[in-house]
Amino acid sequence: MYIKKLIPFLCLLAIWGWGCINIPTDTTQVDTTQGGDTTITGDIILLTEENFESMVEVPGRITMVYFYLFDCPSCIAVEEMVENLASRFSGKALVGKVDCDEEYALVDTYDPRTVPRFIFLKEGVEYARPDTPDSLDDESLASFEGTLAALIENEL
């Protein structure tokens, strides 16, 4: 009898205790309101349907858009190269990536066909779409990184 009265209390206590557990979450966000412009940092910006136009259609802005899939081995292989380019052109060009599993409208618009796919935009208008090399060994990646860098530098 005593236990039957105690059970609801223990359930409430368990629910309250669970709610008090602090589960860390990633709350990193990009500030797109500073001075009416997007702040460009060395980080790769996650581009979504909601922020795409405001991020890439900025006068004078060069953008390298990297279309990827989370579990794609080739995408994982080029990730370090993309990070290097983002750091190298920090403050000069925007390096953004689009998750093809999540951003169907952008995939529909830009039709990357294969991943990883790199598309270059100037003020929101596409100006280059180089083919990703078939082999992603160190030598091929270094050469491809040079090609991508040249596509940015030639438009700056």
C-alpha positions in Angstrom: 0.0 0.0 0.0 2.8 2.4 0.9 4.6 1.5 -2.3 1.6 2.3 -4.5 1.6 5.8 -3.1 5.3 6.2 -3.6 5.4 5.1 -7.3 4.0 8.4 -8.7 6.4 10.4 -6.6 9.3 8.4 -7.8 8.2 8.8 -11.4 8.0 12.5 -11.0 11.4 12.6 -9.3 12.9 10.6 -12.2 11.4 12.9 -14.8 12.6 16.0 -13.0 16.1 14.5 -12.6 16.3 13.7 -16.3 15.3 17.2 -17.2 18.1 18.6 -15.0 20.9 16.7 -16.9 22.9 19.1 -18.9 23.4 17.7 -22.4 25.9 19.8 -24.4 24.8 20.8 -27.8 26.6 22.6 -30.6 25.2 26.1 -30.9 27.6 27.6 -33.3 25.9 30.1 -35.7 27.0 32.4 -38.4 26.3 36.1 -37.9 24.7 37.3 -41.1 23.6 40.7 -39.8 26.8 42.5 -39.1 26.8 45.7 -41.1 24.2 44.3 -43.5 26.7 41.8 -44.8 27.9 38.3 -43.9 31.1 38.2 -41.9 33.6 36.0 -43.8 35.9 33.9 -41.6 38.3 31.1 -42.2 35.6 28.6 -41.4 33.5 26.8 -44.0 29.9 28.1 -43.9 27.0 25.7 -44.0 24.8 26.9 -46.8 21.1 26.3 -46.7 18.1 27.3 -48.8 17.3 29.9 -46.2 20.7 31.6 -46.2 22.1 30.9 -49.6 21.1 34.0 -51.5 22.1 36.4 -48.6 25.5 34.7 -48.4 26.4 34.5 -52.1 24.6 37.3 -53.8 26.8 40.0 -52.3 28.4 42.6 -54.7 32.0 41.6 -55.4 31.8 38.3 -53.5 33.5 35.2 -54.8 32.0 32.0 -53.4 33.1 28.4 -53.7 30.2 26.1 -53.1 31.1 22.5 -52.1 28.2 20.0 -52.5 28.8 16.9 -50.4 27.2 13.9 -48.8 27.9 13.1 -45.1 29.0 9.5 -45.7 30.6 9.8 -49.1 34.3 8.6 -49.0 35.4 11.0 -51.7 33.8 13.9 -49.8 35.6 12.9 -46.7 38.9 12.7 -48.7 38.6 16.4 -49.9 37.4 17.9 -46.6 40.9 18.9 -45.5 41.5 20.5 -48.9 38.3 22.5 -48.5 39.4 23.6 -45.0 42.8 24.7 -46.4 41.1 26.8 -49.1 38.7 28.4 -46.6 41.7 29.4 -44.4 43.7 30.6 -47.4 41.0 32.9 -48.7 39.6 34.0 -45.4 38.2 37.5 -45.8 38.6 37.4 -49.6 36.2 34.7 -50.7 33.4 32.6 -49.1 33.8 28.9 -48.9 30.5 27.2 -48.3 29.2 23.7 -48.3 25.8 22.2 -49.1 24.6 18.9 -47.6 22.9 17.2 -50.6 20.9 15.0 -48.2 19.2 18.0 -46.6 19.1 20.9 -49.2 17.0 19.4 -52.0 16.1 22.8 -53.4 19.8 23.8 -53.9 20.6 20.4 -55.3 17.7 20.9 -57.7 18.8 24.4 -58.7 22.5 23.7 -59.2 22.3 20.0 -60.2 25.7 18.8 -58.9 25.2 15.3 -60.5 28.1 13.8 -58.6 29.7 14.6 -55.2 32.0 16.1 -54.2 31.1 18.9 -56.6 32.6 22.4 -56.6 30.7 25.3 -58.1 32.2 28.8 -58.3 29.9 31.9 -58.1 30.7 35.6 -58.4 27.9 37.8 -57.0 25.7 34.7 -57.1 26.3 33.9 -60.8 28.1 30.7 -61.7 31.4 31.1 -63.5 33.1 27.7 -63.1 32.3 24.1 -62.4 35.6 22.0 -62.5 35.4 18.2 -62.6 36.6 16.5 -59.4 39.5 14.1 -60.3 38.8 10.4 -60.4 41.8 9.6 -58.3 41.9 11.3 -54.9 45.5 10.4 -53.9 47.7 13.1 -52.3 49.2 14.3 -55.7 45.8 14.6 -57.4 44.3 16.5 -54.4 47.3 18.9 -54.3 46.9 19.6 -58.0 43.1 20.0 -57.7 43.5 22.3 -54.8 45.8 24.5 -57.0 43.1 24.5 -59.7 40.4 25.6 -57.2 42.7 28.2 -55.7 43.4 29.6 -59.2 39.7 29.8 -60.0 39.3 32.0 -56.9 42.4 34.1 -57.4 41.6 34.9 -61.1 38.3 36.5 -60.0 39.6 38.5 -57.1 
